[in-house]
Amino acid sequence: MLDLQYVIANPDAVKAAITNKRVRGVTVQDVDTIVSLASSVKTATTEVQNLRAKRNEHSEKVQKASAEERPAIIEEGKKLKEQIAELEKALNEQEEKLHTLMTFLPGIPSADTPIGPDETGNVVHHTWGEKPKFDFEPKNHVDLLTNLGLLDIERGVKVAGFRGYFLKGDAAMLEWAVLMYALEILRQKGFEIITPPILVKEFALFGNGQFPWGEQDVYQVKTAGVDETGKEISEPIYMAGTAEVPLMAMYSGETLDLSKGPMRLAGLSPCYRKEVGSYSKDLKGIYRIHEFLKVEQVILMEPDEAKADAILMEILQNAEDVIQGLGIPYQVLSMCTGDMGEPQHKKFDIESWMPGKGDYGETHSASNMADFQCRRHNIKVKLANGEKVVAYSLNNTAIALPRFLIALVENNQTKDGKINVPKPLQKYLGKEVIG
């Protein structure tokens, strides 16, 4: 969420963000409405405060008044009470409308974010690695893993429906090997490893910036269960699409002591996404699925634009270290305004090379959220001078599976349909070759 005072002082910047990000649920005209409402709320608040003070004065007059004076003063006090109630009702309605409009305002993109309408406006920031040159026609991951008896999509669909799958044997072990490899890299870099709850309350998704824009992509649990007394819980519960959601919500409403530096968290969790907006994309295989495993990096830090930029590159490099260690070619994209998401201030995507389709595929996303999430969550940090200010947050995928598994097996396939296991993962599988 944006600071209201920022919106009032910089309406053109907010309007540009709405236009360039193609934000749903709010228009540039709504920015003018917000500025006008803010002024009305300020005026009405002052008026209510003045009337309350006047009513308090009347209360004192009643106590001091004579028997003859008292009825008239009491009657005047009743009129003041009615007037205050009427003004408070109008004020509450204005405040509610203002809050609703504010929740739809997007984060302001950084000055160096490319302006573009969609993925066509993304810019290649850098690339790494040499694409493998096969002396045979490379298989896609579905054929490769199915032929080895390691992937069963047909039965997955039978059990789980569209985009369901079973990953079996060495493929399942390979998936967990990659997860452990990524976690070990982050642990060595000072991250606190956390297994968070993935069933979350609504405030967690709102604070993270997924609500109100991404509600259609989130699973809601029909019955949340019972509380400690056995009473059924009426509050809705949702299945988060990333560990970022519970990790941010963990510190909601708190003031952090970051005197020793930024807080570095790494969450390992299952993730759940409906993929409603992508129902017709990537229909074959396990690239786009409803449930998967992911290690997510989350940073909480003092508000400092330059330091946040540096840490964004740091967590981006952490992901690159994982990919480079496994020898997979990739490219990093600087995401444009129309493809970066509503909350993001600055964003990079990593796309790993996937020989099966002869193209790169997105496997990681790194974002500087500035104070957008922390303002929604009311997460503050106490500065050295004692001042409490809204914190900054950043996040990045360390690894997401089985999507990254596609790149891993396709780049390491052999002519006879086997899969070479990258050296860092061999200790987890106890073998050099699968198949």
Secondary structure, 3 states (H helix, E strand, C coil): CCCHHHHHHCHHHHHHHHHHHCCCCCCHHHHHHHHHHHHHHHHHHHHHHHHHHHHHHHHHHHHHCCCCCHHHHHHHHHHHHHHHHHHHHHHHHHHHHHHHHHHCCCCCCCCCCCCCCCHHHCEEEEEECCCCCCCCCCCCHHHHHHHCCCEEHHHHHHHHCCCCCEECHHHHHHHHHHHHHHHHHHHHCCCEEECCCCEEEHHHHHHHCCCCCCHHHCEEECCCCECCCCCECCCCEEECCCCHHHHHHCCCCCEECCCCCCEEEEEEEEEECCCHHHCCCCCCCCCCCCEEEEEEEEEEECCCHHHHHHHHHHHHHHHHHHHHHCCCCEEEEECCHHHCCCCCCEEEEEEEEECCCCEEEEEEEEEECCCHHHHHHCCEEECCCCCEEECEEEEEEEEEECHHHHHHHHHCECCCCCEECCHHHHHHHCCCEEC
